Amino acid sequence: MLSIRDLVKVYPGPVAALQGIDLDVGQGMFGLLGPNGAGKTTLMRILAGLLEATSGSATLDGTSILDDPAGVWGQLGYLPQDFGFFPHLTGTKMLRYLLRLKGVTGPRGLNPLCDELLEKVNLSYAAGRKVKTYSGGMRQRLGIAQAIAGNPRLIIVDEPTAGLDPEERLRFYRLLSELAEDRIVLLSTHIVEDVAVLCPRFAIVRRGRLVANTTPAEARRWLSGTLFEGTLPAGTLPEILRGPGRCVTQSYLVEGQDRVRIHQPEGDPPPGFSPVSPTLEDAYMLMIQGNQRPPGGTPEPATATDAAAPVAGGLS
C-alpha cells in the first residue's frame, strides 16, 4: 500500500505546488489526472525520492519514502515525463547502461537480463538498433524496461502516452495493464482517455489539491440525467449559458457547426438540446473547474494560502 498524508511542497516565491495531499493507493493501476501545472510531476518526483517535501508523509508498505528514499529505491521503478537516452547506443547497450546506474543485476548477468526485459516489452526485434531510430512508443517501452528491472513493488509513470500515435498508445496500454496485475502502478497523466482505459480508480489534482478520488463509473453516474447536447449558431453560446447552473463540458466542431455539451443539474435544457450519456471527459471538465462537488472530493476553496502561494504555470 502506498499511503500519502498531508503532503505539502512549497517552492521559493512562495509557490505552493502541493497543498496537503491525502491518498491511499493499493495494488493495481491508479490514475492521477489533472491539467499541466496541477502538481502531478512534483508529487511523482517526491514519491521517487528525487525531491524533498516541505511537510507530510509518504510510505510504501509501511516504509517512509521521505525519511529514507534510498531505502525504497530497490522497490521503485520510475519512468519520468522526459526520459533522456543516448541516441548513438543500441537498445541493449542503453538498457545495460541504465541497469548499471540502478545497481540492478541478474542471476545470469546483465546481458541475459537485458534480453529478458526487452522481450517483456516487445523490443527484442530492435535490440541491436540505435535508439535514435526508435519511434516514440519504442522509446517509452525501453523506458518501461528499465523501470521494471528488479521487479519493483511500485512503478511510477509520468505522462507516458503523450505524443504517441494511436497504435503505439494501445500497445502501451496493454503493457501497463499487464504490469499492474501484481504491483502498484501509479499513472500520472492529463489525458482522460488514459484513465478511462486503464484505471479502475483515479484521483484528480487541481492547483496542488486533491479535488476527487473516485472511479470512472462513479464519475459518470454523478452526471446522470444532467448532460445535454445541441448545435448552436455562431455567437449564441453566452446567451445559452445564462441559464441557472449551466456550464459547458465540451465544445467541438461538427461539419463546421458548433456542437456543445452542457451540464444543467436542474430545470429545462435550452431549445434544441437533447439528453446524452455522460462521459469521463464531461466529469473531468466539471471537476477541474472547481465549482462542482464530485464524488469523493469537495469543491476547491479559495483561501488566503492560494493568494500567498499561487501555483506557477510551469509546475506539473
Secondary structure as UniProt FT lines:
FT   STRAND          2..11
FT   TURN            12..14
FT   STRAND          15..25
FT   STRAND          28..33
FT   TURN            36..37
FT   HELIX           40..47
FT   TURN            48..49
FT   STRAND          55..60
FT   TURN            61..62
FT   STRAND          63..64
FT   TURN            65..67
FT   HELIX           69..72
FT   HELIX           73..75
FT   STRAND          76..79
FT   TURN            87..88
FT   HELIX           91..102
FT   TURN            107..108
FT   HELIX           110..120
FT   TURN            121..122
FT   HELIX           124..126
FT   TURN            127..128
FT   HELIX           131..133
FT   HELIX           136..147
FT   TURN            149..150
FT   STRAND          154..158
FT   TURN            160..163
FT   HELIX           166..179
FT   TURN            180..181
FT   STRAND          184..189
FT   HELIX           192..198
FT   STRAND          201..206
FT   TURN            207..208
FT   STRAND          209..214
FT   HELIX           216..222
FT   TURN            223..225
FT   STRAND          227..232
FT   TURN            234..235
FT   HELIX           237..240
FT   TURN            241..242
FT   TURN            244..245
FT   STRAND          247..254
FT   TURN            255..256
FT   STRAND          257..263
FT   TURN            271..272
FT   STRAND          274..275
FT   HELIX           280..289
FT   TURN            295..296
FT   HELIX           304..308
FT   TURN            313..314
//
